Each structure stands twice: as C-alpha cells, then as structure tokens.
C-alpha cells in the first residue's frame, strides 16, 4: 500500500500542480483577452477618427469643388481674352508695319527731293569756298599792309 499511497500523493501533487498551472494560464489568457480588448477598442477608436476625418475631408472637397470649377471657368475666360489680345496685337503690329513702310517711302521721296539741293549746295560751296578763302586772305593782307603803312606814316 505504500506504493499506492505514494502514487496517490504523486497524483494529488501533480493534480495540484496542474491546477495551479491552469489557473496561472487562465490568468494569462484573461490578461491577453483584456489587452486584446483594449487594443481592439483603440483600433475601433482610430477607425472612427479616420472615418470622421475622411468625412470632414470629403466635405472640404465638396466645398472646394465649386471654387475649383470657378477657377477653371476664369482660366478659360483668361485664355479666351489672351487669344483675342494676341490677335489684336498681331493686327496692331501689321498696321504699325504698314505705317512704318509708308513713312519710309515718304522719307525716301523727301530724300530724292532734297538730294539735288544737297548736290547743288556742295557744288556751290566747292566753287565759292576757294575764291572766298583767297579773297579773305587778300583782304587780310591788304589790311595788314595798310596798318603797316599807317604805322610807318605815323613815325
């Protein structure tokens, strides 16, 4: 019976040990489920915040949509006006070129009218300049001679 008692005590100790281990394991499982529940609640809270942020973002985008459409409309108007302005600028440049061509042709006509007078003035100057210069020299020499003669007469 000794052996049987030892076996019973061993069984009883094993049973107690298993029970304690089971209680510890159940405590850890309970702690795990508590942490799991906390993390699940945090995830749920985060998902709720993301959902609310997404709704706010979509609302903001809905508010932004008319502004973007208005901006695009204004950009189209600006593009149309720019094209019109460029077209007007091209026409203005063409008109300005025609006016400049007309002015250039008038200037050429005036040059053709003035050119004979310039040639006449040059010819007249070349024919008159030398005799006038020579005459000036002669008159100057006469005045010098007259001054010398007058100064000699005064002495």
C-alpha positions in Angstrom: 0.0 0.0 0.0 2.9 2.1 0.3 3.4 2.3 -3.3 -0.2 3.0 -3.9 -0.1 5.9 -1.3 2.9 7.3 -2.9 1.2 7.1 -6.3 -1.9 8.8 -4.9 0.2 11.5 -3.3 2.1 11.9 -6.5 -1.1 12.1 -8.4 -2.6 14.6 -6.0 0.6 16.7 -6.1 0.5 16.5 -9.9 -3.2 17.5 -9.9 -2.5 20.4 -7.6 0.5 21.5 -9.7 -1.7 21.2 -12.9 -4.5 23.1 -11.3 -2.1 26.0 -10.3 -0.6 26.0 -13.8 -4.1 26.0 -15.3 -5.1 29.0 -13.0 -1.9 30.8 -14.0 -2.5 30.0 -17.7 -6.1 31.1 -17.4 -4.9 34.4 -15.7 -2.5 35.0 -18.6 -5.3 34.2 -21.1 -7.6 36.6 -19.2 -4.9 39.2 -19.3 -4.3 38.5 -23.0 -8.0 39.0 -23.7 -8.1 42.2 -21.7 -5.1 43.6 -23.7 -6.7 42.3 -26.9 -10.0 44.0 -25.9 -8.1 47.3 -25.1 -6.2 47.1 -28.4 -9.4 46.3 -30.3 -11.1 49.3 -28.6 -8.1 51.5 -29.6 -8.3 50.2 -33.2 -12.0 50.9 -33.2 -11.4 54.4 -31.9 -8.7 55.0 -34.5 -11.0 53.7 -37.3 -13.8 56.0 -36.0 -11.4 59.0 -36.0 -10.2 58.1 -39.6 -13.9 57.8 -40.7 -14.7 61.3 -39.1 -11.6 62.8 -40.7 -12.4 61.3 -44.1 -16.0 62.7 -43.8 -14.6 66.2 -43.0 -12.1 65.9 -45.8 -14.8 64.9 -48.3 -17.0 67.8 -47.0 -14.0 70.1 -47.5 -13.5 68.7 -51.0 -17.2 69.3 -51.7 -16.8 72.9 -50.6 -13.6 73.2 -52.7 -15.3 71.8 -55.9 -17.2 75.0 -56.7 -14.1 77.1 -56.1 -12.1 74.9 -58.5 -14.8 75.0 -61.1 -15.0 78.8 -60.8 -11.2 79.0 -61.1 -11.3 76.8 -64.2 -14.0 78.9 -65.7 -12.0 82.1 -65.0 -8.9 80.4 -66.5 -10.9 79.6 -69.7 -12.1 83.2 -69.8 -8.5 84.4 -69.4 -7.3 82.1 -72.1 -10.0 83.4 -74.5 -9.1 87.0 -73.7 -5.4 86.3 -74.1 -6.1 84.8 -77.5 -8.1 87.8 -78.5 -5.4 90.2 -77.2 -2.7 88.3 -79.1 -4.9 88.5 -82.2 -5.4 92.3 -81.7 -1.6 92.6 -81.1 -0.9 90.9 -84.4 -3.3 93.2 -86.2 -1.7 96.2 -84.5 1.8 95.1 -85.5 0.7 94.6 -89.1 -0.9 98.1 -89.1 2.2 99.6 -87.5 4.4 97.9 -90.1 2.3 99.3 -92.9 2.5 102.8 -91.3 6.3 102.4 -91.0 6.6 101.2 -94.6 4.5 104.2 -95.6 6.7 106.6 -93.6 9.8 105.1 -95.0 8.6 105.5 -98.6 7.7 109.2 -97.8 11.2 109.7 -96.3 12.7 108.2 -99.4 10.7 110.6 -101.6 11.8 113.5 -99.4 15.4 112.3 -99.7 15.0 112.2 -103.5 13.7 115.8 -103.5 16.4 117.1 -101.1 19.3 115.2 -102.9 19.6 117.6 -105.8 19.6 120.6 -103.4 22.4 119.0 -101.4 24.4 118.4 -104.6 23.8 122.0 -105.6 24.9 123.2 -102.2 28.1 121.1 -102.4 28.9 122.2 -105.9 28.2 125.8 -105.0 30.4 125.5 -101.9 33.2 123.8 -103.8 33.1 126.6 -106.4 32.7 129.5 -104.0 34.7 128.4 -101.0 38.1 128.6 -102.5 37.6 132.1 -104.1 36.1 133.4 -100.9 39.0 132.0 -98.9 41.5 133.5 -101.3 39.6 136.8 -101.2 39.7 136.7 -97.4 43.5 136.2 -97.5 44.0 139.0 -99.9 41.8 141.4 -97.8 43.6 140.4 -94.7 47.0 141.0 -96.4 45.7 144.4 -97.7 44.6 145.4 -94.1 48.0 144.3 -92.7 49.8 146.3 -95.4 47.6 149.3 -94.7 48.3 149.0 -91.0 52.0 148.8 -91.6 51.9 151.7 -94.0 49.8 153.7 -91.5 52.2 152.9 -88.6 55.2 153.9 -90.8 53.5 157.1 -91.6 52.9 158.0 -88.0 56.5 157.7 -87.1 
